[in-house]
Amino acid sequence: MRSSETYRDDPKLSALVRVLPWTHNLIILGQSKRSEEREFYLRMAVQEKWSSRELERQLRLGTFEQAVLSLPIRKTCIEFLRYLTRGWCKLWIYENQLVFV
């Protein structure tokens, strides 16, 4: 599978592919199973300026899976806290922190 074929339909991702070194693209294409996973690692590699070694480490650690699994748990906890605190305080999320007002 070539990167030009993989990202042809998404102009944002094809732009990211051009920013990263070819080694990064080969690692992501070779080790990612789903398009969402490829997109995650492309964006994170650019944003966090990962080296190819760090990218391989993040793939090995399953950073994508951890991020995906933590989202429903975090959302459920926030909804539960909002339910518990209704009426006596407001609950806000500021910079990934819960703030009671």
Protein Blocks (a to p, Z undefined) as FASTA:
>chain_A
ZZklmmmmmmklmmmmmmpcfklmmmmmmmpmbfklmmmmmmmmmmnopafklmmmmmmn
ommmmmmmmmmmmmmmmmmmmmmmgojaccddeehiacdZZ
